[in-house]
């Protein structure tokens, strides 16, 4: 079931909604306040509305944004699909990223055509607004970049490793996982603090593939759980962000149980590092990604050339080691 705008409808009992994360030239995203008299009234949301019978998601999105905001969608692509069950109804939010539109953009703090309050917000400020529970994964997706760099194991020369990380950050990488399985705990901590300094300089987020207790000491954005750590934990680490490596439906369920904010799902394609592992392929990747209820990066044989394919199949973006490191 491809998320390409085709009429891939949920069951009749589920309300299918097309929603938009609309970005302006300053990188701000537009949110709207729900009327107090409707379901989840008074909370903030991403603009959109119900997909009507016979409409594609793309057509519904264009219609709703014309009706609500008076803008014409010119450039859009899938961002995330979120299924959420409230006590009184179930919804499927089919969310697209819109960063090209005609007509005049809504004002910074104005009103939509239906009288709804509107405001442009920097992505990192969204946590200061109250959203319906179904919108929380969307908030995360809006805040995450397209690429997730997983570092290779460093050599003894930390200076060369840090110089290459700096090059990656200068090239636009904004999410980094420090994966250094060959280091002692002491050396990992030393390197992590140096990586955090570089990431702070470039306004990037650092995830530690290590004991989550190190996150606070380093000042990193969060912890990445490899498969072993994921399966051994019974509760979510007390950090801002948690990401997880998943290879099966059981691991997806465990990551969701722990409250992971985003995941890496692999391997999508064949990899030299795991030649005996059967790759998922894009179709199976999408089936599993839609079970995750949070943003999912495609990992395994991925390069920047795979990014558009990843978007079409429901991915947040692509994660890679060498393809993003050797720039």
C-alpha positions as CSV (number, residue, x, y, z in Angstrom):
1,X,0.0,0.0,0.0
2,X,2.0,2.9,-1.3
3,X,1.6,6.4,0.2
4,X,1.7,8.1,-3.2
5,X,-1.6,10.0,-3.1
6,X,-3.5,7.0,-4.6
7,X,-6.8,6.1,-3.0
8,X,-5.4,3.7,-0.3
9,X,-8.3,4.0,2.0
10,X,-8.5,2.8,5.6
11,X,-11.5,0.8,6.9
12,X,-14.8,2.6,6.9
13,X,-14.7,2.9,10.7
14,X,-11.5,5.0,10.5
15,X,-11.7,8.7,9.8
16,X,-9.1,9.3,7.0
17,X,-7.6,12.8,7.2
18,X,-5.2,14.6,4.9
19,X,-3.0,17.0,6.9
20,X,-0.2,19.3,6.0
21,X,3.1,20.4,7.6
22,X,3.4,23.7,5.7
23,X,6.9,25.3,5.8
24,X,7.7,28.9,4.9
25,X,11.0,30.2,3.6
26,X,12.2,30.8,7.2
27,X,11.7,27.1,8.1
28,X,8.7,27.8,10.2
29,X,5.7,25.5,10.2
30,X,2.1,26.6,10.3
31,X,-0.3,25.3,13.0
32,X,-4.0,26.0,13.6
33,X,-6.1,25.9,16.7
34,X,-9.2,23.6,16.7
35,X,-12.5,25.2,17.5
36,X,-13.5,24.6,21.1
37,X,-16.8,22.8,20.2
38,X,-15.3,20.0,18.0
39,X,-13.5,16.8,18.9
40,X,-10.2,17.7,20.6
41,X,-11.3,21.3,20.6
42,X,-8.9,24.0,21.7
43,X,-5.8,22.0,20.9
44,X,-3.4,22.9,18.1
45,X,-3.1,20.8,14.9
46,X,-1.6,20.7,11.4
47,X,-4.1,22.1,8.9
48,X,-6.2,19.6,6.8
49,X,-9.4,17.7,6.7
50,X,-11.3,14.6,5.9
51,X,-10.6,12.7,2.6
52,X,-13.9,12.5,0.8
53,X,-15.0,9.3,-1.1
54,X,-13.3,9.1,-4.5
55,X,-10.6,11.6,-3.6
56,X,-6.9,10.9,-3.6
57,X,-5.0,12.1,-0.5
58,X,-3.1,14.6,-2.6
59,X,-6.4,16.0,-4.0
60,X,-8.0,16.2,-0.6
61,X,-5.0,18.0,0.8
62,X,-5.1,20.6,-2.0
63,X,-8.8,21.1,-1.6
64,X,-8.6,21.5,2.2
65,X,-5.8,24.0,2.1
66,X,-7.6,26.1,-0.5
67,X,-10.7,26.1,1.6
68,X,-9.1,26.6,5.0
69,X,-6.2,28.9,4.1
70,X,-6.6,30.1,0.6
71,X,-3.3,28.7,-0.6
72,X,-2.6,26.5,-3.7
73,X,-0.2,23.6,-3.1
74,X,2.6,23.5,-5.6
75,X,5.2,21.3,-4.0
76,X,4.4,18.5,-1.5
77,X,5.6,15.0,-0.6
78,X,4.5,12.4,2.0
79,X,5.8,12.9,5.5
80,X,4.2,10.3,7.8
81,X,1.0,8.3,8.3
82,X,-0.4,8.0,11.8
83,X,-3.2,5.7,13.0
84,X,-4.5,6.6,16.4
85,X,-7.4,5.2,18.4
86,X,-9.2,7.6,20.7
87,X,-11.9,6.3,23.1
88,X,-14.7,7.7,20.8
89,X,-13.1,7.4,17.3
90,X,-10.2,6.2,15.2
91,X,-8.3,8.4,12.8
92,X,-5.7,7.9,10.1
93,X,-3.7,11.1,9.6
94,X,-2.1,11.1,6.2
95,X,0.4,13.9,6.6
96,X,2.3,15.6,3.8
97,X,5.1,18.2,3.9
98,X,4.2,21.3,1.9
99,X,7.1,23.7,1.1
100,X,5.9,25.2,-2.1
101,X,2.6,27.1,-2.5
102,X,1.0,29.9,-4.4
103,X,-1.2,32.7,-3.2
104,X,-0.3,34.8,-0.2
105,X,0.8,32.9,2.9
106,X,-1.3,33.3,6.1
107,X,-0.1,36.0,8.4
108,X,2.2,35.2,11.4
109,X,-0.6,35.3,13.9
110,X,-3.8,35.6,11.9
111,X,-7.0,33.8,11.1
112,X,-7.8,31.1,8.6
113,X,-10.8,31.3,6.2
114,X,-12.9,29.4,8.7
115,X,-12.0,31.7,11.6
116,X,-9.4,29.4,13.1
117,X,-6.4,30.9,14.8
118,X,-3.1,30.4,13.0
119,X,0.5,30.8,14.0
120,X,3.9,30.1,12.3
121,X,6.3,28.3,14.7
122,X,9.9,27.2,14.5
123,X,9.9,23.3,14.7
124,X,11.8,23.2,18.0
125,X,9.1,25.4,19.6
126,X,6.3,23.0,18.8
127,X,6.7,21.3,22.2
128,X,5.3,24.5,23.8
129,X,1.9,23.9,22.2
130,X,-0.8,21.3,23.2
131,X,-1.7,18.9,20.4
132,X,-4.1,15.9,20.2
133,X,-2.3,12.7,21.0
134,X,-2.5,11.6,17.3
135,X,-0.4,14.6,16.4
136,X,2.6,13.8,18.6
137,X,4.4,11.7,16.0
138,X,3.8,14.4,13.5
139,X,5.5,16.9,15.7
140,X,8.5,14.6,15.9
141,X,8.6,14.1,12.2
142,X,8.5,17.9,11.6
143,X,11.5,18.3,13.9
144,X,13.6,15.5,12.4
145,X,15.9,15.9,9.3
146,X,15.9,13.8,6.2
147,X,19.3,12.1,7.0
148,X,20.4,10.2,10.0
149,X,24.2,9.7,10.1
150,X,25.5,6.6,11.9
151,X,29.2,7.0,12.5
152,X,31.7,4.3,11.7
153,X,33.9,2.9,14.5
154,X,36.7,5.4,15.1
155,X,40.3,4.6,14.8
156,X,42.7,5.5,17.6
157,X,43.1,8.9,16.0
158,X,40.1,10.9,17.4
159,X,41.3,14.1,15.7
160,X,40.7,12.6,12.2
161,X,37.3,11.2,13.3
162,X,36.2,14.6,14.6
163,X,37.5,16.4,11.5
164,X,35.4,14.2,9.3
165,X,32.4,14.6,11.6
166,X,32.8,18.4,11.3
167,X,32.9,18.0,7.5
168,X,29.6,16.1,7.6
169,X,28.0,18.7,9.8
170,X,29.2,21.5,7.6
171,X,27.6,19.6,4.7
172,X,24.2,19.7,6.3
173,X,23.9,16.7,8.5
174,X,21.8,17.5,11.5
175,X,21.2,14.1,13.2
176,X,24.1,12.0,14.3
177,X,24.3,8.6,16.1
178,X,27.7,8.0,17.8
179,X,28.2,4.3,17.2
180,X,31.6,3.3,18.6
181,X,31.4,-0.4,19.6
182,X,35.2,-0.8,19.8
183,X,35.8,1.9,22.4
184,X,36.0,1.4,26.1
185,X,33.4,3.2,28.2
186,X,35.9,5.8,29.2
187,X,37.1,6.5,25.7
188,X,33.5,6.6,24.4
189,X,32.6,9.2,27.0
190,X,35.6,11.3,26.0
191,X,34.7,11.1,22.3
192,X,31.0,11.7,22.9
193,X,31.7,15.0,24.7
194,X,33.9,16.2,21.8
195,X,31.2,15.1,19.3
196,X,28.5,17.0,21.3
197,X,30.6,20.1,21.2
198,X,30.7,19.9,17.4
199,X,27.0,19.2,17.1
200,X,26.1,22.1,19.3
201,X,28.2,24.4,17.1
202,X,26.2,23.2,14.0
203,X,22.8,23.1,15.7
204,X,22.7,19.3,15.2
205,X,21.4,16.6,17.5
206,X,23.6,13.8,18.9
207,X,22.2,10.4,19.8
208,X,24.4,8.1,21.9
209,X,24.5,4.4,21.0
210,X,25.6,3.5,24.5
211,X,24.3,3.4,28.1
212,X,21.4,5.9,28.2
213,X,22.8,7.1,31.6
214,X,25.6,8.9,29.6
215,X,23.2,11.2,27.8
216,X,22.8,13.7,30.7
217,X,26.6,13.7,31.4
218,X,27.3,14.4,27.7
219,X,24.4,16.8,27.2
220,X,23.3,14.8,24.1
221,X,19.9,14.9,22.6
222,X,19.1,11.3,23.4
223,X,19.9,7.6,23.4
224,X,19.8,5.1,20.5
225,X,18.9,1.6,21.4
226,X,20.5,-1.2,19.4
227,X,18.5,-4.4,19.2
228,X,20.1,-5.9,22.3
229,X,19.5,-2.9,24.5
230,X,16.0,-2.5,23.0
231,X,15.0,-6.0,24.0
232,X,16.5,-5.8,27.5
233,X,14.8,-2.7,28.7
234,X,11.4,-2.6,30.4
235,X,10.9,1.1,30.5
236,X,11.8,4.2,28.5
237,X,15.2,5.9,29.3
238,X,14.7,9.3,30.9
239,X,16.0,11.3,28.0
240,X,14.5,13.8,25.5
241,X,14.7,11.5,22.4
242,X,14.9,7.7,22.1
243,X,15.6,6.0,18.8
244,X,15.7,2.3,18.2
245,X,17.1,-0.3,15.7
246,X,14.3,-2.6,14.5
247,X,14.4,-5.6,12.2
248,X,11.1,-7.4,12.9
249,X,7.5,-6.7,14.0
250,X,8.3,-7.9,17.5
251,X,11.1,-5.3,17.8
252,X,8.7,-2.6,16.4
253,X,6.2,-3.5,19.1
254,X,8.9,-3.4,21.8
255,X,10.1,0.0,20.6
256,X,6.5,1.3,20.7
257,X,6.0,-0.1,24.2
258,X,9.1,1.8,25.4
259,X,7.9,5.0,23.7
260,X,10.6,5.4,21.1
261,X,10.3,8.7,19.3
262,X,11.7,7.4,16.0
263,X,13.3,4.2,14.6
264,X,15.6,2.8,12.1
265,X,14.2,-0.2,10.1
266,X,16.7,-2.4,8.3
267,X,18.0,-3.8,6.1
268,X,16.0,-2.3,3.2
269,X,18.6,-3.3,0.6
270,X,21.5,-5.8,0.5
271,X,24.6,-4.7,2.4
272,X,28.2,-5.7,2.3
273,X,28.3,-5.8,6.1
274,X,25.5,-8.4,6.3
275,X,25.6,-10.3,3.0
276,X,23.6,-13.3,4.4
277,X,20.7,-11.2,5.6
278,X,17.6,-11.1,3.3
279,X,16.7,-7.5,2.7
280,X,13.2,-6.2,3.4
281,X,12.7,-4.4,0.1
282,X,10.6,-1.3,-0.2
283,X,7.2,-2.9,-0.1
284,X,7.9,-4.8,3.1
285,X,9.6,-1.7,4.6
286,X,6.4,0.3,4.1
287,X,4.2,-2.4,5.6
288,X,6.4,-2.5,8.8
289,X,6.9,1.3,8.9
290,X,3.1,1.8,9.1
291,X,3.0,-0.4,12.2
292,X,5.5,1.8,14.0
293,X,3.3,4.8,14.8
294,X,6.3,7.1,14.7
295,X,8.9,8.3,12.2
296,X,11.0,5.6,10.7
297,X,14.4,5.9,8.8
298,X,15.3,3.4,6.1
299,X,18.7,1.8,6.8
300,X,20.7,-0.8,5.0
301,X,22.3,-0.1,1.6
302,X,20.9,3.4,1.6
303,X,22.5,6.4,-0.1
304,X,21.2,10.0,-0.7
305,X,20.0,8.8,-4.1
306,X,17.4,6.6,-2.3
307,X,15.8,9.6,-0.4
308,X,12.8,10.2,-2.8
309,X,12.1,6.4,-2.9
310,X,12.2,6.4,0.9
311,X,9.7,9.3,1.1
312,X,7.3,7.5,-1.3
313,X,7.4,4.4,0.9
314,X,6.6,6.2,4.2
315,X,10.1,6.8,5.6
316,X,11.2,9.9,7.4
317,X,14.4,9.7,5.4
318,X,17.5,7.5,5.1
319,X,20.1,6.4,7.7
320,X,23.5,5.4,6.6
321,X,27.1,5.0,7.7
322,X,29.6,5.3,4.8
323,X,27.2,6.9,2.3
324,X,26.8,9.9,4.6
325,X,30.2,9.8,6.3
326,X,32.4,9.6,3.2
327,X,31.4,13.0,1.8
